[in-house]
Amino acid sequence: MISDRSVIATQDELITKRLRIAFPERVFNLERVPMAMTMREFNRLARMTPFLGLAWLGMKVGDGARNLAGSMQWRLYLLTSTSSGLEARFKGDARGVGLDAIVNVAAAVLNGVSFPDAGTLTVTGASAIAADGFTDDNIALAQVDFQFSFCTSTNDLELETAEDFEALGVTWSLAESNDITPQDEITGA
């Protein structure tokens, strides 16, 4: 299927594997999350600390040619919680990892890594963040922004004939009525 070969799906898998090197599953929860979370989503994740949320933000492309090349923009949300006061949120305590360490390790793990035939990770920034309306004093939040270079060709998708496109099983809803009959036909070159 086309989604199995998509750049985003491939990068998601590689990023997750890379993060798991430093953030083991037995300690850190890791999920794909939307770029902008609802308060309900955020409250659920805040109960899963220490937590890493991976969000796809968009794509920046180069000048374009026969290949689609550029960088996918990603964000890693970092949530941690401690129980012994303000300073422990950043430095950690016996019951929790501090935000400072998580940010430093995440940035180091994500920056400058090249994956053969997939691209290179580059950290573009990191910052402390706040969730509007969230008031738990024991939770600390940050984000690490990074990009993942890529180059792909539509030829890799092997979409040459109308039957190839039909095999994708895509249906476009273009109006409220489902009785629209498309007038254009896709023909192979």
Disulfide bonds with the S-S distance in Angstrom:
none
